[in-house]
Every structure is written in structure tokens, then in C-alpha cells.
């Protein structure tokens, strides 16, 4: 395009078939090149949503050049500072409330990401399908099929099968009961980039991996962010940040939900949504390894399972799920795939 001497720097691979590179060289501007196999990825939807979200002021990358036949794209580089890069390396007793520049910057970035949802959530378009119950059930069932059965080879009892069916319906009911909005569906620290402003303006959040957006439960993206598969926040931080999100949300105000008086109900929806997503994530991480030959996410399974059990143990309706998760500790210790990560 420019005749400049550039090279390609490979970027981190996430849970898809796409591969990313950053252009580096003797140019004042870097770009991101993406290889997205058209037979495996919905590139038309990616382009359509990129245009829609950009038109609504969201920080998605602009497409500079594309070859749909080959699945090659050249895109705007949104930067290299992911939210994950700003999080404190270890959790302190006071969490993000600790009086340090690191914790303050992390809290500012997370609040900016939550505020960005106020731009994303009102978007409705024929381009964005509904997050229906059938899809939610399929995502829950990935856990039993790919993790419990195929990865662990665990034999579960009829009572445990019935327990999972009961939990599935309980969690999905919580997803369907809450206000519905445009949902990114993978809104976490590795898909969000922090773009600080030096002109006194609010920091901007760059958003990637948005092509699977649906109209679904409004708390799905806050749950993805605050109960991240890759980082653990203190419960105090989660409560504070969840209240920040709800207080700023016209959607919750529309349904007369208040972050203070309705906190228990909203927190239950939030935690049940987080459990559903963590169950789905563990199933996907196992499937990536077994079906797609990608072992990059296996290392996160034990931690996600621990967090899932911890959240489930906080509610009488899901305490049996916590017991079930703990019953899988022995099969996990004996699972060759998990013991060689």
C-alpha cells in the first residue's frame, strides 16, 4: 500500500480460528493484519457489525482493506494496552481501593469499559440476532459434553445429570428475566484496549472480537468483565463496580431498578449470568484442545472451576453445583491434558 519496509509481529491467539499480526516498520502508523478463514469464520457479520458499531461511536477498528475470498483484512491498530495489562499483578486485601497509581488506573479503565456499555447496549438492528434459549442451552451443554465427558472422562451419576439439568434451567431463567440489550458476549480484559487521552477527555475503550454480538441479557457483558476468566477481583470491587454500571444505565432505570434498593436481585442475576458464562467457557476451552488442537486455554480451566464453585456456593439454589464442581477435582488431577500444562 505504501511501499514502506514493514514486518509482521504475531499477536496473541484467542479462542477462534483467526490469526492477527501487527505491522511494524519505518512508517508513522501501525496496522493490524488479520487472517480469518472464510470457511470457518463469519467474516460478513464481522464487517457489518464493524460498520454498525463504528457508526454508533464505539471504538472498533476501521477496516482499511479486505479480501473476503481469502479472508485477509487490514485494520486500524487500536493499540497494545489491553485492560489485562493494567490490572494489579496480585490481588491485595483492599483490591482496587488500594491507594496506588496502579490500582487507580485499573479502576479508571474498568469504569470506562462499563461506561462504554451504555453506548453498546441500546443498539438494535436486524443485523443482530436474538440470544435465544436454545443457544443458551447449547452453550451450557458444552460443559458436560466436552469437559466432563470428553476431556475428563468422568462418570457422573443420574442424580448429577439431573442436577445439571436443574441448574441449567435456573441460570437460563435468570438470563431471560433481566433487561435485554445488545451484548458483545466476550467483553473481557483481553478484548478491550485502553486508550488514554492527554487532552482531559475521558479515556476511550477499543473493542475487538465483537462479531458474535447478540440481543441478550444486559448483565452478560458486565459479568464477563468483572468475573473474568483470566483475573479475579475482590467481591468488594465487584459490588462497587456493578453499582457503578447500574447507576449509569438508562436501561435499568427504564425498568425502575435501583442499584441500592434492588442490589440483591441484580447481584443474583449477575452471578447466575457469570456462572452460565464460566460453565460455557470451560466447555469451550476443552473443545479448543480436543477438536481444534489448541491447548492455549487449558491452563485457565482449574482457576475458572474454582471461581465457579466459589460463586455457586454463595446461593442456596446453586450450592449443589459447587459440590459437583469439587467432585471433579480428582478427575482433573488425573487428566493428562490438565497435568501437562
C-alpha positions in Angstrom: 0.0 0.0 0.0 2.7 2.5 0.9 5.9 0.9 -0.4 7.4 1.1 3.1 9.6 -1.7 4.6 7.4 -3.4 7.2 7.4 -6.7 9.0 4.6 -8.6 10.8 4.6 -9.2 14.6 2.4 -12.1 15.6 -0.2 -11.2 18.3 -1.8 -13.4 20.9 -4.2 -16.1 19.7 -7.6 -16.3 21.3 -10.4 -18.8 21.1 -11.1 -18.6 17.3 -9.6 -19.6 14.0 -8.4 -16.1 13.3 -4.7 -15.1 13.4 -3.5 -11.5 14.0 -0.3 -9.6 13.2 0.8 -6.0 13.9 2.7 -4.3 11.1 5.9 -2.7 12.3 8.5 -0.8 10.3 9.5 2.6 9.0 6.0 4.1 8.9 4.4 6.5 11.4 1.3 4.3 11.7 0.9 0.6 12.6 -1.9 -1.6 11.4 -3.3 -4.9 12.3 -3.5 -7.7 9.7 -6.0 -10.5 10.3 -6.3 -13.8 8.6 -9.8 -15.1 9.1 -10.6 -18.3 7.2 -13.9 -17.6 5.4 -15.0 -21.3 5.7 -14.6 -21.2 9.5 -15.5 -17.6 10.4 -18.4 -15.3 9.6 -16.5 -12.5 8.0 -19.5 -10.8 6.5 -21.0 -10.4 10.0 -17.7 -9.0 11.3 -17.7 -6.4 8.6 -21.3 -5.5 9.0 -21.0 -5.1 12.8 -17.7 -3.2 12.5 -19.6 -0.6 10.3 -22.6 -0.5 12.6 -20.7 -0.1 15.8 -18.3 2.5 14.4 -21.4 4.5 13.2 -22.6 4.4 16.8 -19.4 5.9 18.2 -17.8 2.7 19.5 -14.1 2.1 19.4 -14.0 -0.8 17.0 -11.2 -0.9 14.3 -11.8 0.7 11.0 -11.3 -1.7 8.0 -8.7 -0.3 5.7 -8.6 -3.1 3.2 -10.2 -6.5 2.8 -10.1 -9.6 0.6 -13.2 -11.7 1.5 -12.3 -14.5 -0.8 -9.0 -15.2 1.1 -10.2 -13.9 4.4 -7.5 -11.2 4.7 -8.1 -7.9 6.4 -6.0 -4.8 7.2 -7.4 -2.8 10.1 -6.8 0.1 12.3 -4.4 -0.6 15.2 -6.3 0.2 18.4 -3.1 0.0 20.5 -1.3 -2.6 22.6 -2.6 -1.8 26.1 -5.2 -4.3 27.0 -7.2 -3.9 30.2 -5.4 -7.0 31.5 -2.1 -5.2 31.2 -3.4 -2.5 33.7 -4.6 -4.9 36.4 -2.5 -5.3 39.5 -0.4 -8.4 39.3 -1.7 -9.7 42.6 -4.9 -9.0 44.5 -4.5 -7.1 47.7 -6.7 -7.1 50.7 -8.2 -3.8 49.7 -8.4 -4.7 46.0 -8.7 -1.7 43.6 -9.4 0.6 46.6 -5.7 0.4 47.5 -4.1 3.8 47.4 -1.7 3.4 44.4 -1.4 4.7 40.9 -1.6 1.2 39.5 -4.9 0.4 41.2 -6.3 3.8 40.4 -5.5 3.4 36.7 -7.1 -0.1 36.6 -10.3 1.1 38.3 -10.5 4.0 35.8 -10.1 1.7 32.9 -12.7 -0.8 34.2 -15.2 2.0 34.8 -14.5 3.3 31.3 -15.3 -0.1 29.9 -18.5 -0.3 31.9 -19.5 3.2 30.7 -18.8 2.1 27.1 -21.6 -0.5 27.5 -24.0 2.4 27.8 -23.2 3.1 24.1 -23.3 -0.5 23.0 -26.4 -1.8 24.8 -29.0 0.5 23.2 -28.0 -0.6 19.7 -30.7 -2.7 17.9 -30.5 -3.8 14.3 -31.8 -6.5 12.1 -28.1 -7.5 11.8 -28.0 -8.6 15.4 -29.9 -11.8 16.2 -31.5 -12.7 19.5 -29.7 -14.6 22.2 -32.4 -17.2 22.5 -32.9 -20.0 24.9 -31.8 -22.7 22.5 -28.4 -21.1 22.1 -28.1 -20.7 25.9 -28.9 -24.4 26.4 -26.4 -25.4 23.8 -23.7 -23.3 25.4 -24.4 -24.8 28.9 -24.2 -28.3 27.4 -20.7 -27.8 26.1 -19.5 -28.2 29.7 -20.9 -31.7 30.1 -20.0 -32.9 26.6 -16.5 -31.5 26.1 -15.2 -31.0 29.6 -16.8 -33.6 31.9 -17.2 -36.4 29.4 -14.6 -36.0 26.7 -11.7 -34.2 28.5 -12.0 -35.7 32.0 -13.7 -39.0 31.1 -15.7 -38.6 34.3 -18.6 -40.9 35.1 -21.4 -39.0 36.6 -24.5 -40.3 38.4 -28.1 -40.0 37.3 -28.6 -37.6 40.2 -25.7 -35.4 38.9 -27.2 -35.4 35.4 -30.5 -34.2 36.9 -28.7 -31.6 39.0 -27.0 -30.1 35.9 -30.4 -30.0 34.1 -31.9 -28.2 37.1 -29.0 -25.7 37.3 -29.2 -25.1 33.5 -32.8 -24.1 33.7 -32.2 -21.9 36.8 -29.3 -20.0 35.2 -31.1 -19.6 31.9 -34.2 -18.2 33.6 -32.0 -15.6 35.2 -30.6 -14.6 31.8 -34.1 -14.3 30.3 -35.6 -12.4 33.2 -33.2 -9.5 33.2 -33.4 -6.5 30.9 -32.3 -7.3 27.3 -29.8 -5.3 25.3 -27.0 -5.5 22.7 -24.4 -7.9 24.1 -20.8 -8.2 22.9 -20.6 -11.7 24.6 -16.8 -11.8 25.1 -16.3 -8.5 26.9 -13.3 -9.2 29.0 -9.8 -7.9 29.7 -8.1 -9.4 26.6 -10.7 -8.0 24.1 -10.7 -4.4 25.4 -7.9 -1.9 24.8 -7.3 1.2 26.9 -6.7 4.4 25.0 -5.9 7.2 27.5 -6.4 10.8 26.4 -3.9 13.6 27.2 -6.4 16.3 26.4 -8.6 16.0 29.5 -11.2 13.9 27.7 -12.5 10.6 29.1 -10.3 7.5 28.2 -11.7 5.5 25.3 -12.1 1.8 25.1 -11.0 -0.1 22.0 -13.2 -3.2 21.3 -12.3 -6.3 19.3 -13.8 -9.8 18.8 -17.3 -8.3 18.5 -18.6 -10.3 15.6 -20.7 -12.7 17.8 -22.8 -9.9 19.3 -26.5 -10.7 20.1 -29.5 -9.1 21.7 -29.5 -10.8 25.2 -29.1 -10.3 28.9 -27.8 -6.9 29.8 -25.6 -8.2 32.7 -23.8 -10.7 30.4 -21.0 -8.2 29.5 -20.6 -6.8 33.0 -20.3 -10.4 34.2 -17.7 -11.2 31.5 -15.7 -8.2 32.6 -16.0 -8.4 36.4 -15.9 -12.2 36.7 -13.2 -12.5 34.1 -11.8 -16.0 33.3 -8.3 -14.5 33.4 -8.4 -12.4 36.5 -10.1 -12.4 39.9 -11.4 -9.2 41.5 -12.3 -8.9 45.2 -16.0 -9.2 46.0 -15.9 -5.6 47.3 -14.6 -4.4 43.9 -17.2 -6.3 42.1 -20.0 -4.8 44.2 -18.7 -1.3 43.8 -18.2 -1.6 40.0 -21.6 -3.3 39.5 -23.3 -0.5 41.3 -21.4 2.0 39.1 -22.7 0.2 36.0 -26.3 0.0 37.2 -26.4 3.6 38.4 -25.3 4.8 35.0 -27.6 2.6 33.0 -30.7 4.1 31.4 -31.8 0.5 30.7 -32.1 -0.4 34.3 -33.7 3.0 35.1 -36.3 2.3 32.4 -37.4 -0.8 34.4 -37.2 1.1 37.7 -34.3 -1.0 39.0 -32.1 0.8 41.6 -28.5 -0.1 42.3 -29.2 0.2 46.0 -32.7 -1.0 46.7 -32.6 -3.7 44.1 -29.0 -4.7 44.6 -29.7 -8.2 45.8 -31.9 -9.1 42.8 -29.4 -7.6 40.4 -26.4 -9.2 42.0 -28.2 -12.6 41.8 -28.9 -12.1 38.1 -25.3 -11.0 37.7 -23.8 -14.0 39.5 -26.1 -16.5 37.8 -25.1 -15.0 34.4 -21.5 -15.3 35.4 -21.9 -19.0 36.3 -23.6 -19.7 33.0 -20.7 -18.0 31.2 -18.0 -19.7 33.2 -19.6 -23.1 32.5 -19.7 -22.3 28.8 -16.1 -21.1 28.9 -14.8 -24.3 30.4 -16.6 -26.3 27.8 -15.1 -24.2 25.0 -11.6 -24.4 26.5 -11.9 -28.2 26.5 -13.3 -28.2 22.9 -10.5 -26.0 21.7 -8.0 -28.6 22.9 -9.8 -31.7 21.8 -11.4 -30.6 18.5 -9.2 -27.7 17.3 -5.8 -28.8 18.6 -5.4 -25.5 20.6 -4.2 -26.1 24.2 -3.7 -22.4 25.0 -6.7 -22.1 27.3 -6.4 -25.4 29.2 -4.3 -23.6 31.9 -7.3 -21.4 32.8 -9.7 -24.3 33.5 -8.7 -25.1 37.1 -9.0 -21.4 38.1 -12.3 -20.9 36.4 -13.7 -24.1 38.0 -12.5 -22.8 41.4 -14.3 -19.4 40.8 -17.4 -21.1 39.6 -17.6 -23.2 42.7 -17.0 -20.2 44.9 -19.8 -18.1 43.3 -22.2 -21.1 43.3 -21.6 -21.8 47.0 -22.9 -18.3 47.8 -26.5 -19.2 46.8 -28.7 -21.9 48.4 -30.1 -22.7 44.9 -26.6 -23.5 43.5 -24.7 -24.9 46.4 -25.1 -28.4 44.9 -23.4 -27.1 41.8 -20.4 -26.1 44.0 -20.4 -29.6 45.5 -20.4 -31.1 41.9 -17.5 -28.9 40.8 -15.5 -30.0 43.8 -16.3 -33.7 43.0 -14.4 -33.1 39.7 -11.2 -32.2 41.4 -9.9 -35.8 41.4 -10.7 -36.4 37.7 -9.0 -33.1 36.9 -5.8 -34.1 38.8 -5.8 -37.3 36.8 -6.5 -35.7 33.5 -3.3 -35.9 31.4 -4.2 -32.8 29.4 -4.5 -30.7 32.6 -1.5 -32.2 34.3 0.9 -31.3 31.4 0.1 -27.6 31.1 
